[in-house]
Amino acid sequence: MRLAIIVVAAFFAGGCSSQGTPATGHAVHGEVVAKARCAACHGPDGNSSIAMYPRLAGMRASYLYGQLVSFRNGERPSAVMASIVHGLSNQDELDVSAFFAGQSRARDAAGPADLMAEGRQLFRLGASHEEIPACADCHLPGAGRMGSMGGMGMMMGTPGPVLYGQHAAYIQAQLRAFANGTRPTAVMHGIARALTARQVQAIAAYLAAHP
């Protein structure tokens, strides 16, 4: 496990970034913060046992840090998370992000074969006739140079969160929140609104079971 991970200073909800100075997160202290503030919901290693809480293990440190910033400044509304981050220093947030980034993520069991195949197709290739871009453009590990929505990810230079192994129920809930605007983001709002309920289910099932 890496003891230090270089992260950027601020990312906002939906993966958009702002200008900031790179800083270092220290995973050893981050584990202390995680056990004190995060483990009850997200698990001691970032693998939550309750599907309504996301798995944080293996997420990019920069993305995790950005979400903490967003909860703290109200960019991403959440009364629960706002109370959790209250009192954390900027270094605490960097450290806990580094800790979770260094953990291995679990995964859900595979769903029906037809649902998994449909989800794989949508995630990797999208649906051009429905103006649904490939999720993989931004969400594959190492992605972000060629973003969705006409190269938006490339223009922003910001990869989205790694979704492989995330709880299916959590992915579905976030896509609904993007669609109805309760989780504000210009990038994901239009994409999520274009997805049918079946497509949301298929994408979530495929991602949750992927190693």
N, C-alpha and C positions, 0 to 999 in steps of 0.2 A: 504494500500500500504506500502510495506516495505521501510523504509528510508535508509537502508544500505544493500548492497548485496556484499557478498564476491566473488571476481572474480580473475581469474588467470591473470598473467601478459601478456601473448602473445599467441594468436591462429592465424593460418595462413589460407589463402584462402582454401576453401574446408573442413575446420574443423580440420586441423592438428595443433598440438600444439608444443610449444617449452618450454624449462625450464624457469621458472620465479618465482618471489616472489609474493605470494598473496597480494592483496591490497583491500582497501574498496572504493566502489563508493557510493556517497551520492545523493539520488534521488531528494532532494529539490533543490540543486544547478543544478542537471542534467536537471531539467525542464527549468531552465533559459537558459542553453546552447541549449536545444532542440528548444525552441521558437526562439532563435536568429539564429541558424545555420541549423536546420533540418526541421522545420515545413513547409516551403514553398513547399517541395517535399513530405515529409513523413507524414505530418499532425501533428497537435499540440500534439496528443497523440500517434503518431506512426501508425495511420491507414490512409494510403495514399488514396486519392480519385482517383488517376490516376494509372492505372494498371502497367505502366512501372516502377513505383517506389514501392519497396517492403514495406509491412507492417512490421514495427519493433516492434510493441506492442506485449508483451508476449514472445519475443525472450529471450534466455538465455543471461544474462549480460556478461558472459565470452565470448560467441560467438560474440556478438556485439562489445565488446571491441577488440577482436582479429581482426575483420574485419577493424576497424578503424586503428589499428596498421598496418595491411596489406596495406591499402590505403596510409598511411603515408610513409611507407618504400618502396613502389613500388611492393611489393609481389603480390598485386591484382591491376592491372593497371586500372586507371580511372582518366582522367584529371579533371572531375567534382568533384569527391570525394576528390581527392588530394588537390584541392583548398579549399574545405570545411574544411578539417581537418587541413590545414595549419594554424598555430597560436594557435591551441588548445593545452593546456598542457596535460600531461599524466593524471592528476587528472580530467580535464574536460572530457576526453574520458571515464574514469571510471564512472564519475558521470552521464553523459548522457546515458551510457549503463544501469546503475542501474535504471534510470528513465523509459526508454522504457520497460525494463524487468518487471516492476511493472504494466504496463497498460494491459487492456483486448483487445484482438484482435477481429476484426470483421471477416466476411466471405462472400464469393460470393454466389450467388444463385446456386442451384443444376443443373447439366446438365442432359442429357438424361439418363434414368435408365440403359441402357446397357453399356454406357460409364462409368458411376459411378461404376458399378459392376466390370468392367474390371480393372479400376483404383484401386479399393479396393484390388482386387486379387493381382495385381502387387506390390502394396505398402506393403501389409502384408506378402505375400508369395513369391514374385518374380516369375521367370519362369526358373526353373532349366534346362530344355532342351535347353534353349537359353542362359544359363550362366548369367542370370540377377538375382542378389541377392535381397532379400526383403529389400526395403527401410526402413521398420520399425526397422530393426536391429540397425540402427544408428539414425533414425529421429523421433521415437516415443518419447513423453515426458518421460524422465527418462531412455531413452535407452543409449547405448554406451558401455555397458559391453561386449556385443557380437556384434561385428561389421561385416560389409559386407566384401566381398572379402577375405574369409577364416579367418575371425576373426580379420581383420585389426583394426577395431574400438576397440576391446578389447585390442590388443597389444598397441595401441596408448593411450588407456584410455580416449578417447576424443569423446563425443557424437556430432552428427551433429546438425544443427539448427532445431528447431521445425517448421514444414512446414504446419501444420493444419491451415487453414484460410488464407494462403498466396494467393495473386492474381494468378489466373490460367495463365494469360498471362506472368507474371513475372517468374513463375516456368518454363514454356516452354522456355522462352528466356534464362534462366540460363542453362537449360539442353542442349540447342543448343550451348551455349558458352563453356560448359564443353566438348562437343563432338568435336567442331572444334578447341579447344585449346586457344580461346581468353580469357577464364578464366582458368588459369593454375591450375591443381590439379591432382596429380597422382591417387588419390582414385576415383574421379568421372569421369575421362576421359574415361576409358574403359567401365564403366557402361553406360554412356550416349551414347556412340557410338553404343552400342549393342541395344539400344531402337529404335523401329520404330516410325515414325511420329504419328501413331495411338496410340501407347503405351505412348508416351510423352503427347499427348492430354488427354488420359484417366487418367493418374496419376495426371496431373495438375487439371483436373476437380474434381476428387475425393477429393484431398487435399484442394482445394479452398473452397469447400462447407462444409467441415467437421467442426463441432463445436469445 
